């Protein structure tokens, strides 16, 4: 029940902002969190691979 109410609240908040601003919803894209926090995304990926028993070595990519 709490999850349903939380979802309803999120939807109502989004609708209110769209109506108040007169703008349609703009999907931030699948890579939104990677673009907003690339270091955090990298650290999360390393942590997930370590949890799967992989040793990870990161080297910077060369500029093309």
Biopython code that builds the backbone (N, CA, C, O; Angstrom):
import numpy as np
from Bio.PDB.StructureBuilder import StructureBuilder

atoms = [
    (1, "UNK", "N", (0.827, -1.192, 0.000)),
    (1, "UNK", "CA", (0.000, 0.000, 0.000)),
    (1, "UNK", "C", (0.873, 1.258, 0.000)),
    (1, "UNK", "O", (0.576, 2.226, -0.701)),
    (2, "UNK", "N", (1.959, 1.239, 0.795)),
    (2, "UNK", "CA", (2.843, 2.405, 0.828)),
    (2, "UNK", "C", (3.469, 2.663, -0.536)),
    (2, "UNK", "O", (3.605, 3.810, -0.962)),
    (3, "UNK", "N", (3.851, 1.575, -1.220)),
    (3, "UNK", "CA", (4.473, 1.727, -2.534)),
    (3, "UNK", "C", (3.487, 2.318, -3.538)),
    (3, "UNK", "O", (3.866, 3.139, -4.373)),
    (4, "UNK", "N", (2.236, 1.907, -3.460)),
    (4, "UNK", "CA", (1.207, 2.434, -4.364)),
    (4, "UNK", "C", (1.005, 3.922, -4.130)),
    (4, "UNK", "O", (0.922, 4.697, -5.083)),
    (5, "UNK", "N", (0.925, 4.321, -2.884)),
    (5, "UNK", "CA", (0.735, 5.735, -2.559)),
    (5, "UNK", "C", (1.959, 6.546, -2.998)),
    (5, "UNK", "O", (1.813, 7.666, -3.487)),
    (6, "UNK", "N", (3.149, 5.996, -2.828)),
    (6, "UNK", "CA", (4.362, 6.694, -3.247)),
    (6, "UNK", "C", (4.391, 6.874, -4.765)),
    (6, "UNK", "O", (4.782, 7.930, -5.263)),
    (7, "UNK", "N", (3.977, 5.840, -5.495)),
    (7, "UNK", "CA", (3.914, 5.931, -6.954)),
    (7, "UNK", "C", (2.886, 6.961, -7.390)),
    (7, "UNK", "O", (3.147, 7.760, -8.289)),
    (8, "UNK", "N", (1.722, 6.946, -6.757)),
    (8, "UNK", "CA", (0.689, 7.933, -7.075)),
    (8, "UNK", "C", (1.198, 9.348, -6.816)),
    (8, "UNK", "O", (0.950, 10.255, -7.611)),
    (9, "UNK", "N", (1.904, 9.536, -5.711)),
    (9, "UNK", "CA", (2.453, 10.847, -5.379)),
    (9, "UNK", "C", (3.446, 11.302, -6.443)),
    (9, "UNK", "O", (3.426, 12.465, -6.847)),
    (10, "UNK", "N", (4.311, 10.402, -6.899)),
    (10, "UNK", "CA", (5.286, 10.742, -7.927)),
    (10, "UNK", "C", (4.602, 11.143, -9.229)),
    (10, "UNK", "O", (4.997, 12.113, -9.875)),
    (11, "UNK", "N", (3.576, 10.391, -9.606)),
    (11, "UNK", "CA", (2.855, 10.695, -10.841)),
    (11, "UNK", "C", (2.141, 12.034, -10.724)),
    (11, "UNK", "O", (2.207, 12.851, -11.643)),
    (12, "UNK", "N", (1.463, 12.267, -9.610)),
    (12, "UNK", "CA", (0.754, 13.534, -9.430)),
    (12, "UNK", "C", (1.717, 14.717, -9.410)),
    (12, "UNK", "O", (1.405, 15.779, -9.949)),
    (13, "UNK", "N", (2.874, 14.545, -8.798)),
    (13, "UNK", "CA", (3.866, 15.613, -8.772)),
    (13, "UNK", "C", (4.358, 15.922, -10.187)),
    (13, "UNK", "O", (4.491, 17.088, -10.560)),
    (14, "UNK", "N", (4.626, 14.884, -10.967)),
    (14, "UNK", "CA", (5.094, 15.085, -12.341)),
    (14, "UNK", "C", (4.016, 15.776, -13.180)),
    (14, "UNK", "O", (4.323, 16.688, -13.949)),
    (15, "UNK", "N", (2.764, 15.353, -13.040)),
    (15, "UNK", "CA", (1.670, 15.961, -13.789)),
    (15, "UNK", "C", (1.498, 17.415, -13.385)),
    (15, "UNK", "O", (1.295, 18.274, -14.243)),
    (16, "UNK", "N", (1.577, 17.705, -12.089)),
    (16, "UNK", "CA", (1.423, 19.082, -11.632)),
    (16, "UNK", "C", (2.497, 19.983, -12.243)),
    (16, "UNK", "O", (2.203, 21.086, -12.704)),
    (17, "UNK", "N", (3.744, 19.504, -12.244)),
    (17, "UNK", "CA", (4.828, 20.305, -12.814)),
    (17, "UNK", "C", (4.640, 20.499, -14.317)),
    (17, "UNK", "O", (4.912, 21.582, -14.835)),
    (18, "UNK", "N", (4.182, 19.475, -15.021)),
    (18, "UNK", "CA", (3.961, 19.610, -16.462)),
    (18, "UNK", "C", (2.857, 20.613, -16.749)),
    (18, "UNK", "O", (2.974, 21.412, -17.677)),
    (19, "UNK", "N", (1.789, 20.581, -15.968)),
    (19, "UNK", "CA", (0.692, 21.519, -16.185)),
    (19, "UNK", "C", (1.076, 22.941, -15.764)),
    (19, "UNK", "O", (0.697, 23.903, -16.432)),
    (20, "UNK", "N", (1.809, 23.081, -14.685)),
    (20, "UNK", "CA", (2.197, 24.401, -14.197)),
    (20, "UNK", "C", (3.199, 25.072, -15.138)),
    (20, "UNK", "O", (3.126, 26.281, -15.357)),
    (21, "UNK", "N", (4.128, 24.303, -15.691)),
    (21, "UNK", "CA", (5.157, 24.858, -16.563)),
    (21, "UNK", "C", (4.730, 24.882, -18.028)),
    (21, "UNK", "O", (5.342, 25.581, -18.836)),
    (22, "UNK", "N", (3.699, 24.135, -18.376)),
    (22, "UNK", "CA", (3.246, 24.063, -19.761)),
    (22, "UNK", "C", (4.195, 23.293, -20.655)),
    (22, "UNK", "O", (4.238, 23.531, -21.862)),
    (23, "UNK", "N", (4.953, 22.377, -20.086)),
    (23, "UNK", "CA", (5.907, 21.604, -20.861)),
    (23, "UNK", "C", (5.569, 20.121, -20.798)),
    (23, "UNK", "O", (4.983, 19.643, -19.827)),
    (24, "UNK", "N", (5.945, 19.407, -21.844)),
    (24, "UNK", "CA", (5.768, 17.958, -21.860)),
    (24, "UNK", "C", (6.946, 17.306, -21.140)),
    (24, "UNK", "O", (7.985, 17.931, -20.928)),
    (25, "UNK", "N", (6.768, 16.069, -20.778)),
    (25, "UNK", "CA", (7.824, 15.328, -20.090)),
    (25, "UNK", "C", (8.976, 15.091, -21.054)),
    (25, "UNK", "O", (8.756, 14.663, -22.187)),
    (26, "UNK", "N", (10.175, 15.358, -20.628)),
    (26, "UNK", "CA", (11.379, 15.105, -21.420)),
    (26, "UNK", "C", (12.157, 13.985, -20.741)),
    (26, "UNK", "O", (12.710, 14.171, -19.656)),
    (27, "UNK", "N", (12.196, 12.834, -21.380)),
    (27, "UNK", "CA", (12.898, 11.685, -20.821)),
    (27, "UNK", "C", (14.394, 11.989, -20.767)),
    (27, "UNK", "O", (14.980, 12.355, -21.785)),
    (28, "UNK", "N", (15.024, 11.844, -19.597)),
    (28, "UNK", "CA", (16.449, 12.175, -19.496)),
    (28, "UNK", "C", (17.351, 11.166, -20.204)),
    (28, "UNK", "O", (18.529, 11.452, -20.419)),
    (29, "UNK", "N", (16.843, 10.020, -20.564)),
    (29, "UNK", "CA", (17.633, 9.035, -21.287)),
    (29, "UNK", "C", (18.169, 7.944, -20.384)),
    (29, "UNK", "O", (18.207, 8.076, -19.161)),
    (30, "UNK", "N", (18.577, 6.874, -21.018)),
    (30, "UNK", "CA", (19.046, 5.704, -20.276)),
    (30, "UNK", "C", (20.375, 5.953, -19.577)),
    (30, "UNK", "O", (20.667, 5.323, -18.561)),
    (31, "UNK", "N", (21.181, 6.861, -20.107)),
    (31, "UNK", "CA", (22.490, 7.127, -19.521)),
    (31, "UNK", "C", (22.497, 8.381, -18.649)),
    (31, "UNK", "O", (23.555, 8.971, -18.430)),
    (32, "UNK", "N", (21.350, 8.790, -18.155)),
    (32, "UNK", "CA", (21.227, 10.015, -17.358)),
    (32, "UNK", "C", (22.158, 10.012, -16.152)),
    (32, "UNK", "O", (22.889, 10.978, -15.932)),
    (33, "UNK", "N", (22.139, 8.950, -15.378)),
    (33, "UNK", "CA", (22.947, 8.904, -14.165)),
    (33, "UNK", "C", (24.439, 8.767, -14.489)),
    (33, "UNK", "O", (25.284, 9.229, -13.723)),
    (34, "UNK", "N", (24.762, 8.139, -15.610)),
    (34, "UNK", "CA", (26.168, 8.061, -16.021)),
    (34, "UNK", "C", (26.691, 9.440, -16.406)),
    (34, "UNK", "O", (27.845, 9.761, -16.123)),
    (35, "UNK", "N", (25.862, 10.258, -17.046)),
    (35, "UNK", "CA", (26.277, 11.605, -17.428)),
    (35, "UNK", "C", (26.333, 12.535, -16.225)),
    (35, "UNK", "O", (27.204, 13.402, -16.157)),
    (36, "UNK", "N", (25.425, 12.369, -15.284)),
    (36, "UNK", "CA", (25.377, 13.256, -14.125)),
    (36, "UNK", "C", (26.470, 12.946, -13.108)),
    (36, "UNK", "O", (26.970, 13.856, -12.447)),
    (37, "UNK", "N", (26.845, 11.690, -12.975)),
    (37, "UNK", "CA", (27.868, 11.308, -11.999)),
    (37, "UNK", "C", (28.755, 10.207, -12.545)),
    (37, "UNK", "O", (28.636, 9.058, -12.122)),
    (38, "UNK", "N", (29.649, 10.534, -13.482)),
    (38, "UNK", "CA", (30.458, 9.475, -14.101)),
    (38, "UNK", "C", (31.379, 8.755, -13.121)),
    (38, "UNK", "O", (31.626, 7.560, -13.281)),
    (39, "UNK", "N", (31.885, 9.446, -12.126)),
    (39, "UNK", "CA", (32.775, 8.795, -11.154)),
    (39, "UNK", "C", (31.991, 7.805, -10.302)),
    (39, "UNK", "O", (32.457, 6.697, -10.036)),
    (40, "UNK", "N", (30.802, 8.211, -9.877)),
    (40, "UNK", "CA", (29.964, 7.314, -9.084)),
    (40, "UNK", "C", (29.535, 6.108, -9.913)),
    (40, "UNK", "O", (29.506, 4.989, -9.401)),
    (41, "UNK", "N", (29.200, 6.323, -11.195)),
    (41, "UNK", "CA", (28.821, 5.214, -12.072)),
    (41, "UNK", "C", (29.977, 4.233, -12.235)),
    (41, "UNK", "O", (29.777, 3.018, -12.226)),
    (42, "UNK", "N", (31.197, 4.773, -12.385)),
    (42, "UNK", "CA", (32.386, 3.920, -12.516)),
    (42, "UNK", "C", (32.602, 3.102, -11.252)),
    (42, "UNK", "O", (32.849, 1.898, -11.319)),
    (43, "UNK", "N", (32.510, 3.764, -10.092)),
    (43, "UNK", "CA", (32.718, 3.067, -8.821)),
    (43, "UNK", "C", (31.658, 1.999, -8.590)),
    (43, "UNK", "O", (31.971, 0.923, -8.080)),
    (44, "UNK", "N", (30.403, 2.278, -8.959)),
    (44, "UNK", "CA", (29.342, 1.282, -8.821)),
    (44, "UNK", "C", (29.596, 0.077, -9.724)),
    (44, "UNK", "O", (29.372, -1.063, -9.317)),
    (45, "UNK", "N", (30.063, 0.326, -10.952)),
    (45, "UNK", "CA", (30.354, -0.780, -11.869)),
    (45, "UNK", "C", (31.488, -1.652, -11.330)),
    (45, "UNK", "O", (31.421, -2.879, -11.391)),
    (46, "UNK", "N", (32.521, -1.008, -10.805)),
    (46, "UNK", "CA", (33.647, -1.765, -10.228)),
    (46, "UNK", "C", (33.174, -2.592, -9.044)),
    (46, "UNK", "O", (33.545, -3.758, -8.906)),
    (47, "UNK", "N", (32.356, -1.992, -8.193)),
    (47, "UNK", "CA", (31.854, -2.706, -7.018)),
    (47, "UNK", "C", (31.015, -3.921, -7.419)),
    (47, "UNK", "O", (31.125, -4.987, -6.811)),
    (48, "UNK", "N", (30.178, -3.753, -8.446)),
    (48, "UNK", "CA", (29.349, -4.875, -8.911)),
    (48, "UNK", "C", (30.214, -6.000, -9.464)),
    (48, "UNK", "O", (29.953, -7.173, -9.197)),
    (49, "UNK", "N", (31.237, -5.651, -10.231)),
    (49, "UNK", "CA", (32.130, -6.681, -10.765)),
    (49, "UNK", "C", (32.919, -7.369, -9.655)),
    (49, "UNK", "O", (33.120, -8.583, -9.704)),
    (50, "UNK", "N", (33.364, -6.619, -8.664)),
    (50, "UNK", "CA", (34.066, -7.227, -7.530)),
    (50, "UNK", "C", (33.157, -8.183, -6.772)),
    (50, "UNK", "O", (33.610, -9.229, -6.307)),
    (51, "UNK", "N", (31.874, -7.835, -6.641)),
    (51, "UNK", "CA", (30.927, -8.720, -5.967)),
    (51, "UNK", "C", (30.694, -10.011, -6.737)),
    (51, "UNK", "O", (30.275, -11.016, -6.164)),
    (52, "UNK", "N", (30.969, -9.979, -8.056)),
    (52, "UNK", "CA", (30.844, -11.180, -8.885)),
    (52, "UNK", "C", (32.174, -11.926, -8.999)),
    (52, "UNK", "O", (32.346, -12.777, -9.872)),
    (53, "UNK", "N", (33.110, -11.597, -8.106)),
    (53, "UNK", "CA", (34.426, -12.242, -8.038)),
    (53, "UNK", "C", (35.289, -11.978, -9.265)),
    (53, "UNK", "O", (35.989, -12.876, -9.734)),
    (54, "UNK", "N", (35.246, -10.761, -9.787)),
    (54, "UNK", "CA", (36.135, -10.343, -10.857)),
    (54, "UNK", "C", (37.122, -9.333, -10.296)),
    (54, "UNK", "O", (36.761, -8.489, -9.475)),
    (55, "UNK", "N", (38.377, -9.424, -10.745)),
    (55, "UNK", "CA", (39.377, -8.411, -10.409)),
    (55, "UNK", "C", (39.321, -7.354, -11.512)),
    (55, "UNK", "O", (39.348, -7.679, -12.698)),
    (56, "UNK", "N", (39.244, -6.108, -11.113)),
    (56, "UNK", "CA", (39.055, -5.027, -12.075)),
    (56, "UNK", "C", (40.250, -4.101, -12.051)),
    (56, "UNK", "O", (40.680, -3.657, -10.986)),
    (57, "UNK", "N", (40.789, -3.806, -13.228)),
    (57, "UNK", "CA", (41.850, -2.824, -13.391)),
    (57, "UNK", "C", (41.352, -1.793, -14.383)),
    (57, "UNK", "O", (40.936, -2.144, -15.487)),
    (58, "UNK", "N", (41.388, -0.521, -14.003)),
    (58, "UNK", "CA", (40.890, 0.552, -14.847)),
    (58, "UNK", "C", (42.072, 1.340, -15.401)),
    (58, "UNK", "O", (42.971, 1.742, -14.662)),
    (59, "UNK", "N", (42.055, 1.554, -16.719)),
    (59, "UNK", "CA", (43.039, 2.403, -17.359)),
    (59, "UNK", "C", (42.294, 3.445, -18.187)),
    (59, "UNK", "O", (41.296, 3.112, -18.827)),
    (60, "UNK", "N", (42.747, 4.686, -18.193)),
    (60, "UNK", "CA", (42.048, 5.714, -18.961)),
    (60, "UNK", "C", (42.108, 5.426, -20.462)),
    (60, "UNK", "O", (43.110, 4.923, -20.972)),
    (61, "UNK", "N", (41.026, 5.753, -21.152)),
    (61, "UNK", "CA", (40.979, 5.576, -22.602)),
    (61, "UNK", "C", (41.802, 6.678, -23.250)),
    (61, "UNK", "O", (41.847, 7.805, -22.756)),
    (62, "UNK", "N", (42.448, 6.349, -24.351)),
    (62, "UNK", "CA", (43.228, 7.343, -25.075)),
    (62, "UNK", "C", (42.294, 8.171, -25.940)),
    (62, "UNK", "O", (41.312, 7.660, -26.479)),
    (63, "UNK", "N", (42.609, 9.457, -26.067)),
    (63, "UNK", "CA", (41.782, 10.359, -26.880)),
    (63, "UNK", "C", (41.991, 10.040, -28.349)),
    (63, "UNK", "O", (43.117, 9.814, -28.793)),
    (64, "UNK", "N", (40.908, 10.024, -29.091)),
    (64, "UNK", "CA", (40.998, 9.693, -30.532)),
    (64, "UNK", "C", (41.231, 10.927, -31.357)),
    (64, "UNK", "O", (41.333, 10.841, -32.581)),
]
sb = StructureBuilder()
sb.init_structure("model")
sb.init_model(0)
sb.init_chain("A")
sb.init_seg("    ")
for serial, (resi, resn, name, xyz) in enumerate(atoms, 1):
    if name == "N":
        sb.init_residue(resn, " ", resi, " ")
    sb.init_atom(name, np.array(xyz, "f"), 0.0, 1.0, " ", f" {name:<3s}", serial, name[0])
structure = sb.get_structure()
